[in-house]
């Protein structure tokens, strides 16, 4: 079975905000493309594994290669 994972060292969402200069401090991508609403930005980016269908849309949307699918 495949599973979406987040590399928090690479993720630009830290401490409840985007810390990347590439998007002007407003992160848009992984959360917005998720068709089931499984991703949420809290203090850190979280995945609701019950909602996640492992479609990979968030993987493609992440400019920082912080999200991946593992087997």
mmCIF file of the C-alpha atoms, coordinates in Angstrom:
data_MODEL
# 
_entry.id   MODEL 
# 
loop_
_atom_site.group_PDB 
_atom_site.id 
_atom_site.type_symbol 
_atom_site.label_atom_id 
_atom_site.label_alt_id 
_atom_site.label_comp_id 
_atom_site.label_asym_id 
_atom_site.label_entity_id 
_atom_site.label_seq_id 
_atom_site.pdbx_PDB_ins_code 
_atom_site.Cartn_x 
_atom_site.Cartn_y 
_atom_site.Cartn_z 
_atom_site.occupancy 
_atom_site.B_iso_or_equiv 
_atom_site.pdbx_formal_charge 
_atom_site.auth_seq_id 
_atom_site.auth_comp_id 
_atom_site.auth_asym_id 
_atom_site.auth_atom_id 
_atom_site.pdbx_PDB_model_num 
ATOM 1  C CA . UNK A 1 1  ? 0.000   0.000  0.000  1.00 0.00 ? 1  UNK A CA 1 
ATOM 2  C CA . UNK A 1 2  ? 1.237   3.484  -0.835 1.00 0.00 ? 2  UNK A CA 1 
ATOM 3  C CA . UNK A 1 3  ? 1.255   6.333  1.642  1.00 0.00 ? 3  UNK A CA 1 
ATOM 4  C CA . UNK A 1 4  ? 1.793   10.093 1.368  1.00 0.00 ? 4  UNK A CA 1 
ATOM 5  C CA . UNK A 1 5  ? 4.588   11.365 3.616  1.00 0.00 ? 5  UNK A CA 1 
ATOM 6  C CA . UNK A 1 6  ? 5.882   14.828 4.440  1.00 0.00 ? 6  UNK A CA 1 
ATOM 7  C CA . UNK A 1 7  ? 9.558   15.701 4.874  1.00 0.00 ? 7  UNK A CA 1 
ATOM 8  C CA . UNK A 1 8  ? 9.196   18.503 7.409  1.00 0.00 ? 8  UNK A CA 1 
ATOM 9  C CA . UNK A 1 9  ? 12.799  19.622 6.880  1.00 0.00 ? 9  UNK A CA 1 
ATOM 10 C CA . UNK A 1 10 ? 11.907  20.498 3.268  1.00 0.00 ? 10 UNK A CA 1 
ATOM 11 C CA . UNK A 1 11 ? 8.350   21.709 3.881  1.00 0.00 ? 11 UNK A CA 1 
ATOM 12 C CA . UNK A 1 12 ? 7.932   25.488 3.680  1.00 0.00 ? 12 UNK A CA 1 
ATOM 13 C CA . UNK A 1 13 ? 5.042   25.524 6.202  1.00 0.00 ? 13 UNK A CA 1 
ATOM 14 C CA . UNK A 1 14 ? 6.560   25.970 9.654  1.00 0.00 ? 14 UNK A CA 1 
ATOM 15 C CA . UNK A 1 15 ? 5.155   27.509 12.799 1.00 0.00 ? 15 UNK A CA 1 
ATOM 16 C CA . UNK A 1 16 ? 1.798   28.230 11.207 1.00 0.00 ? 16 UNK A CA 1 
ATOM 17 C CA . UNK A 1 17 ? 3.164   30.196 8.247  1.00 0.00 ? 17 UNK A CA 1 
ATOM 18 C CA . UNK A 1 18 ? 5.047   29.841 4.992  1.00 0.00 ? 18 UNK A CA 1 
ATOM 19 C CA . UNK A 1 19 ? 8.743   30.538 5.458  1.00 0.00 ? 19 UNK A CA 1 
ATOM 20 C CA . UNK A 1 20 ? 9.663   30.359 1.781  1.00 0.00 ? 20 UNK A CA 1 
ATOM 21 C CA . UNK A 1 21 ? 10.578  33.369 -0.293 1.00 0.00 ? 21 UNK A CA 1 
ATOM 22 C CA . UNK A 1 22 ? 9.429   31.643 -3.499 1.00 0.00 ? 22 UNK A CA 1 
ATOM 23 C CA . UNK A 1 23 ? 5.758   32.336 -2.857 1.00 0.00 ? 23 UNK A CA 1 
ATOM 24 C CA . UNK A 1 24 ? 5.940   35.643 -1.016 1.00 0.00 ? 24 UNK A CA 1 
ATOM 25 C CA . UNK A 1 25 ? 5.011   34.061 2.299  1.00 0.00 ? 25 UNK A CA 1 
ATOM 26 C CA . UNK A 1 26 ? 1.671   32.768 1.020  1.00 0.00 ? 26 UNK A CA 1 
ATOM 27 C CA . UNK A 1 27 ? 1.865   29.051 0.460  1.00 0.00 ? 27 UNK A CA 1 
ATOM 28 C CA . UNK A 1 28 ? -0.526  27.750 -2.172 1.00 0.00 ? 28 UNK A CA 1 
ATOM 29 C CA . UNK A 1 29 ? -0.356  24.346 -3.723 1.00 0.00 ? 29 UNK A CA 1 
ATOM 30 C CA . UNK A 1 30 ? -0.658  21.042 -1.920 1.00 0.00 ? 30 UNK A CA 1 
ATOM 31 C CA . UNK A 1 31 ? -3.637  21.890 0.278  1.00 0.00 ? 31 UNK A CA 1 
ATOM 32 C CA . UNK A 1 32 ? -5.513  23.574 -2.550 1.00 0.00 ? 32 UNK A CA 1 
ATOM 33 C CA . UNK A 1 33 ? -5.136  20.679 -5.032 1.00 0.00 ? 33 UNK A CA 1 
ATOM 34 C CA . UNK A 1 34 ? -6.142  17.909 -2.635 1.00 0.00 ? 34 UNK A CA 1 
ATOM 35 C CA . UNK A 1 35 ? -9.467  16.563 -3.944 1.00 0.00 ? 35 UNK A CA 1 
ATOM 36 C CA . UNK A 1 36 ? -10.523 15.142 -0.571 1.00 0.00 ? 36 UNK A CA 1 
ATOM 37 C CA . UNK A 1 37 ? -9.372  17.894 1.803  1.00 0.00 ? 37 UNK A CA 1 
ATOM 38 C CA . UNK A 1 38 ? -6.927  15.539 3.511  1.00 0.00 ? 38 UNK A CA 1 
ATOM 39 C CA . UNK A 1 39 ? -4.205  18.178 3.934  1.00 0.00 ? 39 UNK A CA 1 
ATOM 40 C CA . UNK A 1 40 ? -4.457  21.000 6.428  1.00 0.00 ? 40 UNK A CA 1 
ATOM 41 C CA . UNK A 1 41 ? -2.104  23.781 7.430  1.00 0.00 ? 41 UNK A CA 1 
ATOM 42 C CA . UNK A 1 42 ? -1.950  24.033 11.188 1.00 0.00 ? 42 UNK A CA 1 
ATOM 43 C CA . UNK A 1 43 ? 1.275   24.746 13.052 1.00 0.00 ? 43 UNK A CA 1 
ATOM 44 C CA . UNK A 1 44 ? 2.674   22.226 10.563 1.00 0.00 ? 44 UNK A CA 1 
ATOM 45 C CA . UNK A 1 45 ? 1.188   20.622 7.458  1.00 0.00 ? 45 UNK A CA 1 
ATOM 46 C CA . UNK A 1 46 ? -0.916  17.606 8.445  1.00 0.00 ? 46 UNK A CA 1 
ATOM 47 C CA . UNK A 1 47 ? -2.443  14.695 6.540  1.00 0.00 ? 47 UNK A CA 1 
ATOM 48 C CA . UNK A 1 48 ? -5.716  13.074 7.522  1.00 0.00 ? 48 UNK A CA 1 
ATOM 49 C CA . UNK A 1 49 ? -4.919  9.526  6.455  1.00 0.00 ? 49 UNK A CA 1 
ATOM 50 C CA . UNK A 1 50 ? -8.588  8.536  6.543  1.00 0.00 ? 50 UNK A CA 1 
ATOM 51 C CA . UNK A 1 51 ? -9.399  11.163 3.891  1.00 0.00 ? 51 UNK A CA 1 
ATOM 52 C CA . UNK A 1 52 ? -6.229  10.680 1.794  1.00 0.00 ? 52 UNK A CA 1 
ATOM 53 C CA . UNK A 1 53 ? -6.717  8.598  -1.360 1.00 0.00 ? 53 UNK A CA 1 
ATOM 54 C CA . UNK A 1 54 ? -2.985  8.646  -2.266 1.00 0.00 ? 54 UNK A CA 1 
ATOM 55 C CA . UNK A 1 55 ? -3.680  10.283 -5.627 1.00 0.00 ? 55 UNK A CA 1 
ATOM 56 C CA . UNK A 1 56 ? -0.381  12.200 -5.631 1.00 0.00 ? 56 UNK A CA 1 
ATOM 57 C CA . UNK A 1 57 ? -1.848  15.601 -6.514 1.00 0.00 ? 57 UNK A CA 1 
ATOM 58 C CA . UNK A 1 58 ? -0.100  17.173 -3.518 1.00 0.00 ? 58 UNK A CA 1 
ATOM 59 C CA . UNK A 1 59 ? 3.212   15.594 -4.530 1.00 0.00 ? 59 UNK A CA 1 
ATOM 60 C CA . UNK A 1 60 ? 3.065   17.318 -7.920 1.00 0.00 ? 60 UNK A CA 1 
ATOM 61 C CA . UNK A 1 61 ? 1.976   20.627 -6.391 1.00 0.00 ? 61 UNK A CA 1 
ATOM 62 C CA . UNK A 1 62 ? 4.792   20.868 -3.828 1.00 0.00 ? 62 UNK A CA 1 
ATOM 63 C CA . UNK A 1 63 ? 7.556   23.153 -5.121 1.00 0.00 ? 63 UNK A CA 1 
ATOM 64 C CA . UNK A 1 64 ? 9.911   22.004 -2.349 1.00 0.00 ? 64 UNK A CA 1 
ATOM 65 C CA . UNK A 1 65 ? 9.756   18.231 -2.956 1.00 0.00 ? 65 UNK A CA 1 
ATOM 66 C CA . UNK A 1 66 ? 8.622   17.870 0.650  1.00 0.00 ? 66 UNK A CA 1 
ATOM 67 C CA . UNK A 1 67 ? 5.744   15.508 -0.106 1.00 0.00 ? 67 UNK A CA 1 
ATOM 68 C CA . UNK A 1 68 ? 6.243   12.041 -1.525 1.00 0.00 ? 68 UNK A CA 1 
ATOM 69 C CA . UNK A 1 69 ? 4.534   8.702  -1.953 1.00 0.00 ? 69 UNK A CA 1 
ATOM 70 C CA . UNK A 1 70 ? 6.198   5.719  -0.327 1.00 0.00 ? 70 UNK A CA 1 
ATOM 71 C CA . UNK A 1 71 ? 5.315   2.058  -0.531 1.00 0.00 ? 71 UNK A CA 1 
# 
